[in-house]
Every structure is written in structure tokens, then in C-alpha cells.
Amino acid sequence: MTATRFPGPCGTKARTTLLAAVLGLGAAASVQAQDRTIAFFASISQNGLNQAMYQGMQDRAAELGVRTSLYDGQFNPGLQYSQLEDVVAGNQADAAVVFPIDSVGIAGAAAEMAAAGVPIVAMMFPIGPDLDRLDPQVPGVVTTIGFSTVGTSVQQAEDVARHCAGIDPCNVVVMVGRMVYPFDQLRFDAYASVLDQHPNIRLVATAEGNYDPSTALAVMEDVLQANQDVHAVLSVADQHLIGVEIALEAAGIDVAPVYLSGAGGASIAIEAIRDGRWDATVGGFPYTMGRFAVDAAMASLNGDTVPPVYNMEELAPLPTIIDRQILDAHPDFDAEWLQ
């Protein structure tokens, strides 16, 4: 895929170069690049977020003369664990970038990589027992590039709560990916910690969209059979809102008054917010993260200092919650991935 990039002075390459200069990573990454391979362990390769991350990795690696390889975890924690083990056993990578499916469970394989001298960059989520702690928790992990899951989820729920002010009751649907995924449970708990503080807010349904528009459509149709009066949908993924919007329209419900809040900052969300159909998304910058990952991996291989955390809330060009007002103030902003 071709990832869109930040235009002008906030462009991805400009931001990466600036950060690298500040951290001293630009020069470090350019040294000893020959014959290096950085493996990307995607949570699932048939996913726009993962694809944009890998595109960023490939582009930065090409600039440095480094090879990359891709492993598809297929949203299967056991498979991803085996892939890390196989790469170590076969000496197939010098460094690893891991988008963990099971942050706690994958720590064992990460330890095997550490023992083999393969540095690990955790992508999006940390590796280790504390799901909201970004600094390295297990040997071998040199940095985490991502967001505070609790922090961003709280901000997203607070934004919905502001919409609900003056609506009593304000009926809210929460849509996660799957509750069996640790980070979906963490997000849900963060949402609930905010929504429970507002007596006027009623959580009328919790649905599982599995990060798929078709699944989201089907489960939202089921929700609407029992709850026609919905004021807001709070979702962990922009992909869900595609199905949610279709379900609302099919049920004859005017979408405009329903507050639709997603996460990921996908291009479809940015377009829908600009059009006035959706209301907000949590920003996501996977292409930039992929470029950062290569710089961090190369710096570690070269023995240089790597920052323990790349906090994307601090490095992103826009606030965490992107709404129409933010986009109006940044008319040239483009999303980094499709959906």
C-alpha cells in the first residue's frame, strides 16, 4: 500500500529527521547498516494499521540500506509466539519490531530473543505484565513506540461525556474488538471509569466488532433491535464505525445527532469527520511509528542510546482527540492509513 504522509513542515520525514537529530539516532542508524535485517511481527498483516507501519519501516530501511521481513500473526497469540521462536532459532533477524497480540504471553519469546542478542522494539502496545506502562518491562525490549491505552481511552470517553451533558438519559453503545483481547478489556475498563461518573449516561450495550466493518454492522443491527434510542457510539476502532453508520441508516435513524467516536485516525474517519458524518477519532500515526522503529532498532544494534519510550501523544502533530474543530484548524492534514 502507499501510505499518505503529513504535508509541509509536519511531514513524516521532517518530523522523523527532527526527532532523530534531537536524540542522536539519525547518525547512529546510518552506521553499520549493511547486512542487517529487521523483522516486523505484525498482529495481522491484512490490516491497514499494520500495513502502514510496515510501509514506514520499509521506506526508512531502504534509506539506510537495511533489509526488512514481515511475519503475519493472524491475530493468533500462539502463532506469533512461535514466529519469534522460529526467527531466533533460524538466526533470521538482527532486530525485531513486535506488534504484540498478547503483551503478557509474548514476554517468554521476547526473553529468548534477548538471550540471542536480538533487540526488540515494541510497537503500539508494551510487552510485559503492565499493559499501560510503556517503558521496557522485560529484558531485550529496548523501547516502546505507542500511546497510553488508558490515557487515550479516558480522553475519548470524556469527549463522549461532554457530548452527553444535558442529555438525560444519554444512551451509549460501546464497541470493542473482542473482550478476550487484553487491550480491549483495558480500553473498556477505562471507558467505564469515566462513563460511570455521569448519572445521566446509560451504557445500553457492549458489542464486539472484531475490528471488521461487516462484523460491526451485524452486531450493531442486533443492538438496535433492542435499543433504537442511541445518542452515542464509543468505539475502539474506526473500522467499526463504518458498519455502525450503515446499521443506523438501515434502521431509519438519523445519523447526524448520534455522536460517533472511533480510534485510529484512519483516512475514512478523517473524511467522515470533515463531512460531518462522524464526530471524533483518536489519532493514529502508524507510518511514522514504522520509521521510528527502524531508527530505534538500528541505534540499539550499533550500541547507541535508545529512548525507552516514543510517546506518540507527545510526538504527534495533532491532539489525541481529533474532531471537526481540530481538522478545520489543520486543513492540509492527511491520515497515514486507509482503514
C-alpha positions in Angstrom: 0.0 0.0 0.0 1.0 3.6 -0.4 0.8 5.5 2.9 -0.2 9.1 2.9 2.0 11.4 4.8 2.0 14.6 6.8 2.3 17.6 4.4 4.6 20.6 4.8 6.6 21.2 8.0 4.7 18.5 9.9 5.6 15.8 7.2 6.6 12.4 8.4 10.2 12.7 7.1 10.6 16.1 8.6 9.4 15.0 12.0 11.5 11.9 11.9 14.6 13.8 10.9 13.9 16.4 13.6 13.5 13.8 16.3 16.5 11.8 15.2 18.6 14.9 15.4 17.5 15.6 18.9 18.0 12.0 20.0 21.2 11.4 18.0 19.6 8.5 16.3 19.9 9.7 12.7 23.7 9.3 12.6 23.6 6.1 14.7 21.1 4.4 12.3 23.3 5.1 9.3 26.3 3.3 10.7 26.9 -0.5 10.2 23.6 -0.9 8.2 25.0 -3.4 5.8 23.7 -7.0 6.1 21.1 -6.1 8.8 17.6 -7.5 8.8 14.8 -6.1 10.9 11.8 -8.4 11.3 8.3 -7.0 11.8 5.9 -9.3 13.6 2.5 -7.9 12.7 -0.5 -8.6 14.8 -2.2 -9.3 11.4 -0.8 -8.3 8.0 -4.2 -7.9 6.3 -4.9 -4.8 8.3 -4.3 -1.2 7.3 -2.7 -0.2 10.5 -0.1 -2.9 10.4 0.4 -2.3 6.7 1.1 1.4 7.2 3.6 0.5 10.0 5.4 -1.9 7.7 5.4 0.6 4.9 7.1 3.2 7.2 9.7 0.5 8.2 10.4 -0.4 4.5 10.8 3.2 3.4 13.2 4.1 6.3 15.1 0.8 5.9 15.6 1.5 2.2 17.1 4.9 3.0 19.5 3.2 5.4 20.3 0.1 3.3 18.7 -2.3 5.7 16.5 -5.3 4.9 13.1 -6.0 6.4 10.9 -9.1 6.7 7.3 -9.5 7.6 5.6 -12.1 9.7 1.8 -12.3 9.9 0.5 -13.1 13.4 -3.1 -13.5 12.1 -4.4 -12.3 15.5 -3.2 -15.6 16.9 -1.0 -15.2 20.0 0.3 -18.7 19.8 1.3 -18.3 16.2 3.1 -15.0 16.9 5.0 -16.6 19.8 6.1 -19.5 17.5 7.2 -17.0 14.9 9.5 -15.2 17.3 11.0 -18.5 18.4 11.5 -19.7 14.8 13.2 -16.5 13.8 15.6 -16.8 16.8 16.3 -20.5 16.1 17.0 -19.8 12.4 19.0 -16.6 13.1 16.8 -14.9 10.6 16.8 -11.3 12.0 19.2 -8.9 13.7 16.4 -6.9 15.4 12.6 -7.3 15.8 9.7 -5.0 15.8 6.7 -6.6 17.5 3.1 -5.5 17.5 2.0 -7.8 20.3 -1.2 -9.7 20.2 -0.8 -10.9 23.8 1.5 -8.5 25.6 1.9 -10.7 28.7 2.2 -14.1 26.9 4.7 -12.9 24.3 7.2 -12.0 27.0 8.6 -15.5 27.1 9.6 -15.4 23.4 10.9 -11.9 23.9 13.3 -13.3 26.6 14.5 -15.9 24.1 15.3 -13.1 21.6 17.1 -11.2 24.3 19.2 -14.2 25.1 20.2 -14.4 21.4 21.1 -10.8 21.4 18.2 -9.6 19.2 16.8 -6.3 20.4 13.1 -5.8 20.3 11.1 -2.7 19.6 7.5 -3.0 21.0 5.0 -1.4 18.6 1.7 0.2 19.7 1.5 -1.8 23.0 4.1 -2.7 25.6 5.5 -6.2 26.2 5.1 -7.3 29.8 2.6 -7.6 32.6 1.7 -3.9 32.9 -0.5 -3.2 29.9 -0.4 0.6 30.4 3.3 1.0 31.1 5.3 2.0 28.0 8.9 1.8 29.3 10.6 -1.6 28.9 9.5 -4.3 31.3 11.3 -7.4 30.1 14.9 -8.0 29.0 15.5 -7.4 25.3 12.9 -4.8 24.8 14.7 -1.5 24.1 11.8 0.8 23.6 8.0 1.0 23.1 6.5 3.2 20.4 2.9 3.9 21.2 0.3 5.6 23.3 -1.0 5.2 26.8 -4.0 2.9 26.3 -5.7 4.0 29.5 -4.9 7.7 28.9 -6.2 7.9 25.4 -9.3 5.8 26.2 -10.1 8.1 29.2 -9.8 11.1 26.9 -12.1 9.5 24.3 -14.7 8.7 26.9 -14.5 12.2 28.4 -15.2 13.6 25.0 -18.3 11.5 24.7 -19.4 12.5 28.2 -19.1 16.2 27.1 -21.5 15.4 24.3 -23.9 13.8 26.7 -24.0 16.8 29.0 -27.6 18.0 29.0 -29.0 14.7 27.6 -30.8 12.6 30.2 -30.6 9.8 29.8 -27.8 9.7 27.3 -27.7 6.2 25.8 -24.2 5.0 24.9 -23.1 1.9 23.0 -19.5 0.8 23.5 -18.0 -1.3 20.8 -14.7 -3.1 21.4 -12.8 -5.6 19.2 -13.1 -8.7 21.4 -13.2 -8.8 25.1 -10.7 -11.7 25.1 -8.0 -9.3 23.8 -6.3 -7.8 26.9 -6.1 -4.3 25.4 -9.8 -4.3 24.6 -10.7 -5.1 28.2 -8.3 -2.4 29.3 -10.0 0.1 27.0 -13.4 -0.9 28.2 -12.5 -0.5 31.8 -11.1 2.9 31.0 -14.3 3.9 29.3 -16.4 2.6 32.1 -14.3 4.5 34.7 -15.4 7.7 33.0 -18.9 6.9 32.0 -19.8 5.6 35.5 -19.1 9.1 36.9 -22.1 10.5 35.0 -25.5 9.6 36.3 -27.2 10.7 33.1 -25.2 8.2 30.9 -26.6 4.8 30.4 -24.4 2.1 28.8 -27.1 0.3 26.9 -24.9 -2.2 25.1 -21.4 -3.5 24.8 -20.7 -5.1 21.4 -17.7 -6.8 19.8 -16.9 -5.6 16.3 -13.7 -7.7 15.9 -12.0 -4.7 14.0 -14.1 -5.6 11.0 -16.8 -3.3 9.4 -19.0 -6.3 8.4 -19.0 -7.7 11.9 -19.6 -4.3 13.4 -22.6 -3.9 11.0 -24.1 -7.2 12.2 -23.7 -6.6 15.9 -25.0 -3.0 15.7 -28.1 -4.3 13.9 -28.6 -6.6 16.9 -28.1 -3.7 19.3 -30.6 -1.5 17.5 -33.3 -4.2 17.7 -33.4 -3.6 21.5 -32.1 0.0 21.7 -33.4 2.3 19.0 -32.7 5.4 21.0 -28.9 5.7 20.8 -27.1 9.0 21.5 -23.5 8.0 21.1 -21.3 5.1 20.0 -17.9 4.8 21.6 -15.6 2.5 19.6 -12.0 1.3 19.9 -11.6 1.3 16.1 -12.6 3.5 13.2 -13.3 0.3 11.2 -16.3 -0.4 13.4 -17.9 2.9 12.7 -18.2 2.0 9.0 -20.6 -0.8 10.0 -22.3 1.3 12.7 -23.1 4.1 10.3 -24.7 1.6 7.8 -26.7 0.0 10.6 -28.1 3.3 11.8 -29.1 4.3 8.4 -30.7 1.0 7.6 -32.7 1.3 10.8 -34.0 4.6 9.7 -32.1 6.5 12.4 -30.8 10.0 11.6 -27.0 9.6 12.0 -26.2 13.3 12.4 -27.4 13.6 16.0 -25.6 10.4 17.1 -22.1 11.0 18.4 -19.8 8.6 16.6 -16.3 8.3 18.2 -13.7 5.9 16.8 -10.0 5.4 17.2 -7.0 5.1 14.9 -7.2 8.3 12.8 -7.8 6.3 9.6 -8.4 8.2 6.4 -12.0 7.1 6.3 -12.5 8.6 9.8 -10.8 11.9 8.9 -13.0 12.2 5.8 -16.2 11.3 7.7 -15.4 13.9 10.4 -14.7 16.6 7.8 -18.0 15.7 6.1 -19.9 16.0 9.5 -21.0 12.3 9.5 -18.7 11.2 12.3 -17.6 13.3 15.3 -14.2 12.2 16.6 -11.3 9.7 16.4 -8.2 9.0 18.5 -5.3 9.9 16.3 -3.0 7.2 15.0 0.3 7.6 13.1 1.4 4.1 12.1 3.6 5.1 9.2 5.6 7.5 11.4 5.9 4.8 14.0 7.3 2.4 11.5 10.1 4.8 10.6 10.8 5.4 14.3 11.0 1.7 14.8 13.8 1.2 12.2 15.8 4.1 13.7 15.5 2.7 17.2 16.4 -0.9 16.2 19.5 0.3 14.3 20.6 2.5 17.2 20.3 -0.4 19.5 22.3 -2.7 17.2 25.0 0.0 17.0 25.3 0.2 20.7 23.8 3.7 20.9 21.3 5.0 23.5 17.7 4.5 22.6 14.9 6.4 24.4 12.8 3.9 26.4 9.6 5.4 25.1 8.4 7.0 22.0 5.2 8.6 23.3 3.1 9.3 20.2 0.8 11.6 22.1 3.8 13.9 22.5 5.2 13.3 19.0 2.0 13.5 17.0 1.2 16.7 15.1 -2.4 16.9 16.3 -4.1 16.4 19.7 -5.1 13.0 20.9 -8.8 13.5 20.1 -9.3 14.7 16.5 -12.6 16.3 15.8 -14.0 18.8 13.3 -12.6 21.8 15.1 -9.1 20.3 15.0 -9.4 19.4 11.4 -10.7 22.9 10.4 -7.6 24.3 12.1 -5.4 21.9 10.1 -7.0 21.7 6.6 -3.9 20.1 5.0 -3.7 17.2 7.4 -3.8 13.7 5.8 -4.3 10.4 7.6 -1.4 7.9 7.4 -3.5 4.8 6.7 -6.7 3.8 5.0 -8.8 1.8 7.5 
